[in-house]
Amino acid sequence: MTSVAALYDELKAEVVALADPLFEHCRQGLRARGAFLPHAAVLNAEGRITLMGAMTGSKDGFANGAQVLAMLHGGLRQLSREKVLVAVAVAQNYSGVRANQPMQAIRVLFEHERGLAVALFLPFHKDHMGVYAFGESFVVPASAELKLWPTVDAMH
């Protein structure tokens, strides 16, 4: 059985190909507006990457990240029924704790047809001048959220 680490090493080029444009879009949103909404990237069987987003259609023009994420997940599941997808990645804002310290980060959840599910994090903070600074990115095994394919057991 393939371990998560071995599979990650094998698929790292695909992980990077999907995650990098998502991280860049998030950085641009933070710098320009101080926020970003969830968005995604998909890799199809022909090796083509497509970036995706979702809109709530609300009359006031404001979108809630949770609403957009739910719509995005639904759209990705529908797309997977219509087309052969190799991998998907979804970017969203993350607030949590790491090493007993609060952490704000861009989180990209990557899921691959070969069973890999990992979360990539890019920590950030706003300094006293209002400028966003980004830390070192890191990757951890994760549970699939879209569950389009069976995943590798993280314990092996």
C-alpha positions as CSV (number, residue, x, y, z in Angstrom):
1,M,0.0,0.0,0.0
2,T,1.3,3.5,-0.9
3,S,1.9,5.9,2.0
4,V,0.6,9.5,1.9
5,A,4.2,10.8,1.9
6,A,5.2,8.6,-1.0
7,L,2.1,9.5,-3.0
8,Y,2.7,13.2,-2.3
9,D,6.2,13.0,-3.5
10,E,5.1,11.2,-6.7
11,L,2.3,13.8,-7.3
12,K,4.0,16.9,-6.1
13,A,4.2,18.5,-9.5
14,E,0.4,18.2,-9.9
15,V,-0.1,19.5,-6.3
16,V,2.0,22.6,-7.1
17,A,0.4,23.1,-10.5
18,L,-3.0,23.5,-8.9
19,A,-2.0,25.1,-5.6
20,D,0.3,27.8,-6.9
21,P,-2.3,29.8,-8.9
22,L,-4.8,29.5,-6.0
23,F,-2.3,30.8,-3.5
24,E,-1.4,33.7,-5.9
25,H,-5.1,34.6,-6.4
26,C,-5.6,34.6,-2.6
27,R,-2.5,36.8,-2.0
28,Q,-3.8,39.3,-4.6
29,G,-7.2,39.4,-2.9
30,L,-5.7,40.0,0.5
31,R,-3.4,42.8,-0.8
32,A,-6.2,44.5,-2.8
33,R,-9.3,44.0,-0.7
34,G,-8.1,42.4,2.6
35,A,-10.1,39.3,1.8
36,F,-10.8,36.5,-0.7
37,L,-13.6,34.1,-1.3
38,P,-13.2,30.3,-1.8
39,H,-12.2,29.3,-5.3
40,A,-10.8,26.1,-6.9
41,A,-8.7,24.6,-9.6
42,V,-9.3,21.3,-11.4
43,L,-7.0,19.1,-13.5
44,N,-8.7,17.1,-16.2
45,A,-7.6,13.9,-17.9
46,E,-5.9,15.9,-20.8
47,G,-3.7,17.7,-18.3
48,R,-5.5,21.0,-18.5
49,I,-5.9,23.1,-15.4
50,T,-9.1,25.3,-15.0
51,L,-9.7,27.8,-12.3
52,M,-13.2,28.0,-10.9
53,G,-15.2,30.2,-8.6
54,A,-18.8,30.5,-7.5
55,M,-21.2,33.4,-7.0
56,T,-24.1,33.5,-4.6
57,G,-26.3,35.8,-6.7
58,S,-27.3,37.8,-3.6
59,K,-29.0,41.1,-4.4
60,D,-26.8,43.1,-2.0
61,G,-23.6,42.0,-3.8
62,F,-22.1,40.5,-0.7
63,A,-21.0,36.9,-0.6
64,N,-20.4,34.8,2.5
65,G,-17.4,32.5,2.3
66,A,-19.4,29.5,3.7
67,Q,-22.1,30.0,1.1
68,V,-19.6,30.2,-1.7
69,L,-17.7,27.2,-0.5
70,A,-20.9,25.1,-0.4
71,M,-21.7,26.2,-4.0
72,L,-18.2,25.6,-5.1
73,H,-18.2,22.0,-3.7
74,G,-21.6,21.4,-5.4
75,G,-20.2,22.7,-8.7
76,L,-17.1,20.5,-8.4
77,R,-19.1,17.4,-7.6
78,Q,-21.4,18.1,-10.6
79,L,-18.4,18.7,-12.9
80,S,-16.9,15.4,-11.8
81,R,-20.0,13.6,-12.9
82,E,-19.8,15.3,-16.4
83,K,-16.0,15.1,-17.0
84,V,-13.1,13.0,-16.0
85,L,-11.1,14.9,-13.4
86,V,-7.7,13.8,-12.1
87,A,-7.4,16.3,-9.2
88,V,-9.1,19.2,-7.5
89,A,-7.9,21.9,-5.2
90,V,-10.0,24.3,-3.2
91,A,-8.6,27.5,-1.5
92,Q,-10.2,29.1,1.5
93,N,-9.4,31.4,4.4
94,Y,-8.4,29.4,7.5
95,S,-8.3,30.4,11.2
96,G,-6.9,27.9,13.6
97,V,-4.1,27.0,16.0
98,R,-0.6,25.7,15.2
99,A,2.0,25.0,17.8
100,N,-0.3,26.5,20.4
101,Q,-0.4,29.8,18.6
102,P,-3.3,31.3,16.7
103,M,-2.8,31.1,12.9
104,Q,-4.5,32.8,10.0
105,A,-3.7,31.1,6.7
106,I,-4.7,30.4,3.1
107,R,-5.7,26.7,3.1
108,V,-5.7,24.7,-0.2
109,L,-7.2,21.3,0.1
110,F,-5.9,19.0,-2.7
111,E,-7.6,15.8,-3.6
112,H,-6.4,13.4,-6.4
113,E,-7.9,10.4,-8.1
114,R,-5.1,8.2,-6.9
115,G,-6.2,8.8,-3.3
116,L,-4.1,11.6,-2.1
117,A,-5.7,14.2,0.2
118,V,-3.5,16.9,1.6
119,A,-4.0,20.4,3.0
120,L,-1.4,23.1,2.1
121,F,-1.2,26.1,4.3
122,L,0.3,29.6,3.7
123,P,0.2,31.5,7.0
124,F,-0.3,35.3,6.8
125,H,-0.8,38.3,9.0
126,K,-1.4,42.0,8.6
127,D,1.4,44.1,10.1
128,H,0.9,47.4,12.0
129,M,1.2,49.3,8.7
130,G,-1.7,47.3,7.2
131,V,0.6,45.3,4.9
132,Y,0.1,41.5,4.5
133,A,3.1,39.3,5.2
134,F,3.2,35.7,4.4
135,G,5.0,32.9,6.2
136,E,6.4,29.6,5.2
137,S,4.0,27.2,3.6
138,F,3.5,23.7,4.9
139,V,1.6,20.5,4.0
140,V,-0.3,18.0,6.2
141,P,-2.3,14.9,5.4
142,A,-6.0,15.7,5.3
143,S,-9.4,14.2,5.0
144,A,-11.1,14.6,1.7
145,E,-14.0,16.9,1.7
146,L,-15.3,16.4,-1.8
147,K,-14.8,12.6,-1.6
148,L,-14.7,12.2,-5.4
149,W,-12.3,9.2,-5.1
150,P,-11.2,6.7,-2.4
151,T,-8.3,8.1,-0.3
152,V,-5.1,6.6,0.9
153,D,-5.2,5.7,4.6
154,A,-3.0,8.3,6.4
155,M,-2.0,5.6,8.9
156,H,-0.1,3.5,6.3
